[in-house]
Amino acid sequence: MPGSTLEVEGEGREGLRAPEDPLDCGNSGTSMRLLAGVLAAAPFRTVLTGDPSLSSRPMERVAEPLRSMGATIETTDGHAPMTVSGGALRGTRFAPRVPSAQVKSAVLFAGLAADGETTVVEPAATRDHTERALAALGAPIHLDEEGIQLSRFHHGGFEGVVPGDVSSAAFLIAAAALTGSRITIAQVGLNPSRIHFLDVMERMGIRTNRTVLGSQVGEPIGTIEVEGCDGIRAVRIEPSEIPLIIDEVPVLAVLAAHAPSDSWFLDASELRVKETDRLGAIASGIRALGGHAADEGSDLVVAGGGLSGGRADAGGDHRMAMALVVAALAAGTSCRIGGIEAADVSFPGFVDTLRSLGVDVQEVE
């Protein structure tokens, strides 16, 4: 609920107790991977489970570094359910093969309880919420060209305000651009590692203005104004950009469907192991709505030319649900999007928010 307050009385890691039943992470890969990092130092056995979608996502990428620190991690053929048997940890130097903010954060959380220094060397920059929060709380964390270094640390209590999710805001920005509207989104997170999609949108012809008005627990907060759009332009997304826009690729791709020529998203194979095979889902969703797109190996190409309309299904993926609705706003005829309820995973009330902005969205059986 907007404006609600959550108060947590913690007892530190020593206060953690073995759960009686498996912990169900639902559809949240972030929950499962970060919990694995916290539980790696807990002297008991915990089973982490999830829904069928989460159970298809790769978990060895987080299990391997935690094992190197001293935890016992068992996966099910590389996936969930994942069993974590924690204990005394030692620092490690970890260089992930695939850039992942979730895996990085899990290792840093484990490093907070490890003897010695833990270092994470990223192959490409990823979202840095964890580093910012730890630094704001006083943790001995250091970032330089050698990576992220962290030592054992236990913090006390704190207060903070959770800003609006800028990845959710991306869908409203895109909707405004496609309908020729102006919008101001207030109290939204403006973490520099989360807003590269705004630079991509600028290249696509969408003019925005962002203003930082304060910060909370290391996170800048402010407003984003959509100032206008001169027509969507095609764009080429390089491999180095993908980790910084991994959650926004669906909405950027459907914007590209309304450009006059081809757009390319290069080396985006990480999208194949999200809630769905998003690389394939984006291409098939655009085609289902009368456009032209293809996933070619690890690349996505969107031919542009607009959408004529049709029926598409989100396949249980929250970001696909919202992206397909946004795509439909500028289609030649009406569109029907199945599975829109999936949007509630990350943006409860998405459809009602669109209606409040004057968008004609009708829910049918």
N, C-alpha and C positions, 0 to 999 in steps of 0.2 A: 504494500500500500504506500503511495507517495507520502512522504513526510513522516513515515513511521520510524520508530527508534528500536534498536535491538541492543540489549545489554547482556554481555557475556561475562560471567565470573569464572575465570580460569584458575587452575592450580599448577600451571606449568606442565612440562612433559611428565614430571613425576606423578601428576594427578591422573594421567591416562590409565584406563582400565580396559582389559580385554572385553570385547563385545560378546554378548551371548549368541548372536546370530551374525551371518554375513552382512556387511555394509553394502546396501544397494545404491550405487551411484547413478542409477537411471540411465539417462542419455548423455551424461556429462563426463567427457574425457578429462577435462580440467580437474574435476573432483577426484577421479580415480588416480591420476598421476600425482597430484599434489598430496593427496592423502598417503600415497605410497612413500613419499619423501618424509612426511611427518612420522609415519609408523615404523620407518626403518630403524629408529632408535628405541622403539618401545619393546620391552622385554616380554612380549607375548605374541600369539599368532592371531592374525586377522585375515579374513577372506573378503576381498572386494569383488563385487559382482556388478552387472549392469544389464541393460536391455539388449535385445538381439543386435541392434546397431552398434552399441558400444562394445559388445562382445566380439565384433568383427574387426575392431581397430587394433593396431600393433601396440603391444605392451612390453616387448623385450627391449625396446629402446629406452625405457625407464628402468626396467629390471636390471639390465647389465651394469650401469654405473652404481646402482645401489648395492649390488652384490660386491662390487669392487671395494666398497666402503665397509663391508662386513655384515650386511644384512643377508638373510636367506629369503630369496624371492622365487616363487614358483608360478609359472604361467601355464595356461592351457593351450598347448601348441602355439605359444607366442601371443596369446590373447587372454582376455578375462574369461572365467574367474581367475583372479590373481591372489596368491596367498603370500602375505608378508609376515615373516618371523624376525622381529627386530632384536637389537642388542647393542653392544658397544661398537661404535663406529670409529673409523679413522679417516682423516682427510684424503682427498684424491685429486688428481688432475684429470679432467674429463674434457675430451674434444669430440662432441657429437658429430656423427656423419651427416645427419639431417638437421637443419636448423629447427629448433622447437623451443618456444618459450615455456611450454608446460614441463618438458623434461629438464630444462635448465633450472626451473623453479623447484622441482622435486629434489634435485641434487643440492641446491642451496639450502632448502629446508632441512635436509639430512645433515648438511655441513654445520648447521647451527648447533648440533649436538655431537659433533665429531671431534676427536683429538687431532690437533694439527690443522694445517690450512687446507681448504678446499678451493680448487681453481677450476673455472669453466672457461674454455676457449671456444668461442662460437665461430663456425665457418661463415656465417653471415649474421648481421644484426637482427634480433628479434625483439618482441615487445618487452619492455623493461619495468613492468609494474612491481615485480618482486624486489628488484634492486632498489628502486626508489623508496618503497615502503620500509625496507630494512635500514637504509641509510637514514630515513626520517626518524626511525625509532632508536637510532644510536648504535646500530650494529657495526662491528669492525669490518666493513666491506670497502673494497678498493677496486676501481675500474681503470684500466689502462690498456695499452696495445697488447699486453701479455694476456689479457683476459679479465675475468672477474674473480677476485680473491676474497675469501670469507673465512673467519675463524669462529670458534664456539661463542655463543652469545645467548643470553636470556633477558628479554625485555620485560618491563613492568606494564602497567595499564596505559591506555591511551584513549582519546576520543577522536572521532573523525566523521566526516560526511562523505557518503558514497555519491559521486557525481553521476549524471546521466551517461549511459553507455553510448560512446561515439559510434560504435559499429552499428547500433540500432538507428542512430541518427542518420547514417548514410542512406538508408532507405527513404527517409523523409526528404533528404536533400535531393536525391535522384527523382523522387516523385514531383517535387517542386520544379525541377529543371525540365522534366518532360511535359509538364502542364503549363509552362510559362508563368509560374507563380513565384512569389517571394515569400520567404519564411525566415524567422529567427528562432533558433533553438537555444534555450537558456540553461545554465547550470549543467553543462555537459563537460565531460573530461576531455582535456586537450593535450594529453601526453604526446610528445613529439613522435614516439615510436608507434603511435596508433593512428596518426592523421595523414600518413602519406597518401591515402586514397584521395584526400582533398587536392593534393598536387596533381594526381592523375586526372581527377575531374577537371582541374584547371586546363590541362592539356586537351581535354575533351570539349572545352568551350563553356564549362560551368563556372561562373564567377562567384567566389565566396569570400567572406571576410571573417577572420577568427580573432577574438579578443580575449586575452587572459585577464581574469578579474581577481584571482586569488589562487590558493592552493590548499590541499588537504592531504596530510600524510604523504607529502612528497609529490602529489599529483596536481598539475595545473588544471584549473577549472575556469570556464568562461562561456562565451557565446559564439555561435556560428550563424552568420547571416548569408542566405542565398541571395545574391544581388541580381542574378539574371543568367540567361543562357543564350548564346548566339547561334544555337543549333549544335547538335552533337557531332563531334569530329572523331574520326578513327584514331586509334592509339596503339602503340606497340609497348608492351610491358616486358621489360628485360628480366632474366632470371634473378638478378640481385634484388629486384623489387618485390618478388612474390612473397617472401616471409613477412614483409611489412604490410601487405594488403591481403593476407591469406583469407581473412574472414569477409573481405569486401569484394573478392573476385566475382561472386555471383551477381551482385548488383552492378558492378562495373561492366560485366559482360552483357547484361540485358540493356544497359545504356548503349553499349557499342552496337547492339542490334539495330539501333535507330540512326547510326552514322551512315554516311553515303558509301563507304568503302570498307575494306577488310581491317579488322583489328586482331592483334596477336597477343596471346598470353603465353610466354615461353617458359618451359621447364616448370610446369605447375603440377607435377605428378603427385605432390603431397595432398592435393585435393581429392585424390582417389581414395584416401583413407580417412575421410571425415565421416559425418553422420551417414552420408551416402557416398557413392563414387561421384563427387560433385563435378568432376571434369566431364564425365559422360552425361550427368544429369543436366548440367547447364546446356550442353549442346542439344540434347534431345528435347529439353523444355523450350528452347528457342525455336526449334523446328516444329514442335507441336503447336506453337502460336503463329505459325506461318512465316517464320524467318529461316535463315540459313546459317548453320554453324556446324563445326565438326571438332571432335577431339582426336588429335593425331599424335599417338604415342604419349609424350608428356606435355604436349602443347595443345592449346585451344585456339581455334581460329573462328572468328565471328564475321560473317561476310557483310553484314550491314544491309541497308536497303529498307529497313522497317519491318513491321510485323503486320500480317493481314488479319490475324485473329484465329481463335481456335480453342481447343481444350488441352490443358496440361495438368499434371499431378505433381505435387511436391515430394511425394515418396517418403513422407515422414520427416523431412529435413526442414528445420525452422528457417534457415537462411534461403533455401530454395523457395519456400512458400512465399516469403516476403518479396524476393526478387521477381518471381513470376507475376505477382500482383502489380508491382511497379512497372514491369515490362508491358503489361496489358493496358496501362493508362494511356499509352500513345499508339495502340494498335488500331488498324483500320476498321475493325468491327469489334463487337463485344467478345469477351473471353470468359471462359469458365476455368477456375483454378481449383483442383481438388486437393484436399488435405490441408486447407488453410489453417486448421486448428494447431498445426505444428508450430506456427509462429509464436504461440504462447510460451514455448520453451525459453526464449530469450527476450521476447517483447510482448508480454501480456497486454491485451487491449490494442494490438496493432490495427485491426480493422476499425475499431471505434475511434482511434486516433485519426485515421484517414478520413473517416466520416466527419469528425469535428473540424477538419480542414476543408470540408466542402467536396470531398471526393465521393462519387456515387459508387459505393460498394454494396452489393446485395448478397446476403447469405441465403442459399437455397438448399433444399434437401438433396 
